[in-house]
Amino acid sequence: MSFLIPAAYADVPAAAPAGSGFEWIFLVGFLAIFYLMIWRPQAKRAKEHKNLIGNLQKGDEIVTSGGIVGKVVKVADDFVVIEVSDSVELKFQKVAIVATLPKGTLKAI
């Protein structure tokens, strides 16, 4: 019965053509796109956030990542106390602060 099934022999692979450097162009292009579209903007955003957190002072009006708006009452190393209303103060980590608001924004709300 083996005469019905032909034998499959491995073929000798052809010699690979010498690299022309074309694949290096794709690699360099990919790395350039990765740097320009992902790494650089993320590093810029992180630097701006670090400056924002470092420049916090008492009296600044801020917004947290949870959307809570308040006025900074006390600044510590890693935490900030925020006055949300006349008698309510909340304690937040500095990294939870997303943005500062112009002075007088809380009165306008």
Sine and cosine of phi, psi and omega as CSV:
sin_phi,cos_phi,sin_psi,cos_psi,sin_omega,cos_omega
0.00,0.00,-0.26,0.96,-0.03,-1.00
-0.94,0.35,-0.20,0.98,0.02,-1.00
-0.96,0.27,-0.24,0.97,0.04,-1.00
-0.99,0.11,-0.36,0.93,-0.03,-1.00
-0.95,-0.31,0.92,-0.39,-0.02,-1.00
-0.95,0.31,0.49,-0.87,0.02,-1.00
-0.97,0.24,0.64,-0.77,0.02,-1.00
-0.96,-0.28,0.92,-0.39,0.00,-1.00
-0.97,-0.24,0.60,-0.80,0.02,-1.00
-0.94,0.34,0.67,-0.74,0.01,-1.00
-1.00,-0.02,0.54,-0.84,0.04,-1.00
-0.96,0.27,0.83,-0.56,-0.02,-1.00
-0.92,0.40,0.57,-0.82,0.04,-1.00
-0.96,0.29,0.47,-0.88,0.01,-1.00
-0.92,0.40,0.73,-0.68,0.00,-1.00
-0.94,0.34,0.67,-0.74,0.02,-1.00
-0.92,0.40,0.48,-0.88,0.00,-1.00
-0.90,0.44,0.64,-0.77,-0.02,-1.00
-0.90,0.43,0.72,-0.70,-0.02,-1.00
-0.99,-0.14,0.01,1.00,-0.03,-1.00
1.00,0.02,-0.01,1.00,-0.03,-1.00
-0.90,0.43,-0.60,0.80,0.00,-1.00
-0.93,0.37,-0.45,0.89,0.05,-1.00
-0.93,0.36,-0.53,0.85,0.04,-1.00
-0.90,0.44,-0.68,0.73,0.04,-1.00
-0.90,0.44,-0.67,0.75,-0.01,-1.00
-0.90,0.44,-0.73,0.68,0.01,-1.00
-0.91,0.42,-0.65,0.76,0.04,-1.00
-0.89,0.45,-0.67,0.74,0.04,-1.00
-0.89,0.45,-0.70,0.72,0.01,-1.00
-0.90,0.44,-0.63,0.78,0.02,-1.00
-0.91,0.42,-0.69,0.73,0.02,-1.00
-0.91,0.43,-0.67,0.75,0.03,-1.00
-0.86,0.51,-0.71,0.71,-0.01,-1.00
-0.91,0.42,-0.74,0.67,-0.10,-0.99
-0.95,0.30,-0.54,0.84,-0.10,-0.99
-0.98,-0.17,-0.36,0.93,-0.08,-1.00
-0.88,-0.47,-0.86,0.51,-0.16,-0.99
-0.93,0.36,-0.78,0.62,-0.08,-1.00
-0.88,0.48,-0.75,0.67,0.03,-1.00
-0.90,0.45,-0.60,0.80,0.01,-1.00
-0.92,0.40,-0.67,0.75,0.03,-1.00
-0.90,0.43,-0.62,0.79,0.02,-1.00
-0.91,0.42,-0.69,0.72,0.03,-1.00
-0.89,0.45,-0.66,0.75,0.01,-1.00
-0.91,0.42,-0.63,0.78,0.02,-1.00
-0.91,0.41,-0.68,0.74,0.03,-1.00
-0.90,0.45,-0.65,0.76,0.00,-1.00
-0.93,0.38,-0.62,0.78,0.03,-1.00
-0.90,0.44,-0.66,0.75,0.06,-1.00
-0.91,0.42,-0.64,0.77,0.03,-1.00
-0.87,0.49,-0.73,0.68,-0.01,-1.00
-0.93,0.38,-0.62,0.78,-0.01,-1.00
-0.94,0.35,-0.43,0.90,-0.05,-1.00
-0.99,-0.15,0.19,0.98,0.02,-1.00
-0.91,0.41,0.69,-0.73,0.02,-1.00
-0.70,-0.71,0.29,-0.96,0.06,-1.00
-0.89,0.45,0.73,-0.68,0.00,-1.00
0.99,-0.17,-0.21,0.98,0.03,-1.00
-0.94,0.35,0.60,-0.80,0.08,-1.00
-0.99,-0.17,0.80,-0.61,-0.15,-0.99
-0.75,-0.66,0.22,-0.97,0.11,-0.99
-0.82,-0.57,0.72,-0.69,0.03,-1.00
-1.00,-0.04,0.15,-0.99,0.02,-1.00
-0.92,0.39,-0.35,0.94,0.06,-1.00
-1.00,0.06,-0.06,1.00,0.03,-1.00
1.00,-0.05,0.14,0.99,0.02,-1.00
-0.99,0.13,0.75,-0.66,-0.02,-1.00
-0.95,-0.32,0.70,-0.71,0.00,-1.00
-0.26,-0.97,-0.01,-1.00,-0.02,-1.00
-0.93,-0.37,0.71,-0.70,-0.02,-1.00
-0.95,0.32,0.81,-0.59,0.01,-1.00
-0.97,-0.24,-0.62,0.78,-0.06,-1.00
-0.56,-0.83,0.67,-0.74,0.01,-1.00
-0.88,-0.47,0.82,-0.57,0.07,-1.00
-0.91,-0.42,-0.18,-0.98,-0.04,-1.00
-0.89,0.46,-0.82,0.58,-0.06,-1.00
-0.92,-0.39,-0.19,0.98,-0.09,-1.00
-0.82,-0.57,0.36,-0.93,0.02,-1.00
-0.71,-0.71,0.69,-0.72,0.09,-1.00
-0.99,-0.15,0.80,-0.61,-0.07,-1.00
-0.89,-0.46,0.72,-0.69,0.08,-1.00
-1.00,-0.04,0.90,-0.43,-0.04,-1.00
-1.00,0.01,-0.66,0.75,0.11,-0.99
-0.65,-0.76,-0.17,-0.99,-0.11,-0.99
-0.84,0.54,-0.63,0.77,-0.08,-1.00
-0.86,-0.51,0.19,0.98,-0.04,-1.00
-0.91,-0.42,0.86,-0.51,0.06,-1.00
-0.85,-0.53,0.69,-0.73,0.00,-1.00
-0.85,-0.52,0.53,-0.85,0.01,-1.00
-0.96,-0.29,0.80,-0.61,-0.02,-1.00
-0.79,-0.61,0.42,-0.91,0.19,-0.98
-0.96,0.27,0.50,-0.86,-0.01,-1.00
-0.90,0.44,-0.55,0.84,-0.04,-1.00
-0.93,0.37,-0.26,0.97,0.02,-1.00
-0.99,0.17,-0.14,0.99,0.00,-1.00
-0.99,0.11,0.80,-0.61,-0.08,-1.00
-0.98,-0.18,-0.64,0.77,-0.08,-1.00
-0.43,-0.90,0.37,-0.93,0.16,-0.99
-0.97,-0.25,0.48,-0.88,-0.01,-1.00
-0.94,-0.34,0.41,-0.91,0.08,-1.00
-0.90,0.43,0.49,-0.87,0.00,-1.00
-0.86,0.52,0.66,-0.75,0.03,-1.00
1.00,-0.02,-0.02,1.00,-0.02,-1.00
-0.93,0.38,-0.60,0.80,-0.03,-1.00
-0.91,0.41,-0.57,0.82,0.01,-1.00
-0.94,0.34,-0.51,0.86,-0.03,-1.00
-0.97,0.23,-0.33,0.94,-0.06,-1.00
-0.98,0.20,0.00,0.00,0.00,0.00
